[in-house]
């Protein structure tokens, strides 16, 4: 990813995080705490993929809620970031934390067996 795309992705991450914290959590109190961990944008800035984690165990509910407010997020990005065209925003669950915990557990099991 180019430096420009990285800066755009970081700005989109900030805007999405702020909108979730202020607007969406007010309208959907059951959403819980959602964190945008990373945003990737395509080369032409047409699509922004936002990866999220949540303390809410119902990942599907969080995904559906974020998708429901997609228009709000796109409008916020268009308003706060100077781009020719606001990118389409896609949300995906970031399972890297769970994956890291699984690896840590496996390593711990191996260490216990060696003792």
N, C-alpha and C positions, 0 to 999 in steps of 0.2 A: 504494500500500500504506500502511495506517495505521501510526502509530508503534508501536503494540502489535504488529502483525504483523511489523514490521521487527525489533523486539527478539526476538520468538519465532524468526524466521528466523535471526538471528545466534546465538541459543542452540542451535538445532538444528545449525547449522554447526559449532559448537564440539564438541558431543556426537558428531556423526558423525565429525569429524576425529580425535577422541580414540579412538573405537572402531576406526577403520581402523588407526590407528597402533599401538594396543596389542593388540587381540584378533584382528582379521582378518588382519593381516600375519603374526602368529604361526601361524595356521592355514593360511594360503595364502602361503608364502614366495615363490612365483613372481609374486605380484601386483605387486611393485615399489612405487615411490613414487606414491601417489595423493593428490591435493589436491582438497579441496572448495572450489571457487572462489566459489560463491554458492548461496543457498537462497531459494526463493520459496515462500510459503505462500498458499493460497487465502483468501478473505475470512473464511470460517468455520473456518479452520485444519483442514480435512478432509484436504487433500493438501499435502505438502511436496515440491517438486521440487528435488533437489540436483544441481547441475552440478559435474562433476569433470573434472580433467585428469590425465594420467598420463605418466610417462616410459616406461612399457611401450608399445611400438608396437602391441600387440595390443589395440585398444580393445574388441573384442567379448569377449575373455577378462575384461577388467576389469569391463565392464558385467555379464556373467554372474555373476562372483564377487560383486559388490556386491548384485545381485538375490538371489543365493543366501542372503546373510546379512541379508536385509531384516527378518526377524523379530527378529534380534538388535538391529538398529539401532532398530527401533520400540520394543522393550522398553527400550533405553537412554534413548531420548527420554522415554518415559513415566516412567522412574525419576528422571531428572535435571531434568525441567522440569514445573512444576506446571500441567497443563492438564486440562480436563475429560475429553478423549479424545485419545490420541496420534494424530497425523495419519498417514495412509498415506504412505509414502516412495517416491518415484520417482527414479531416477537417470538423468541424461542427460549425454552427453559435451559438454563446453564447447569448441567449436571456435574461440572468439574469438582465441586465441593464434595458431593457424594462419592465421586470416583476417587478423589484423594483420600477420603476416609476409608474406602474399601481397600486401597493400596496400603494404607497405614495399618489396617487391621491384619492384612495378609503378612506384612513384614513383621508385625508383632507376634503372630502365630509361628512364623518361621524361627524367630529368635527364641521363643519359649521351647520349641522342639529341640533346638541345639543345646539348651542348657541341661 
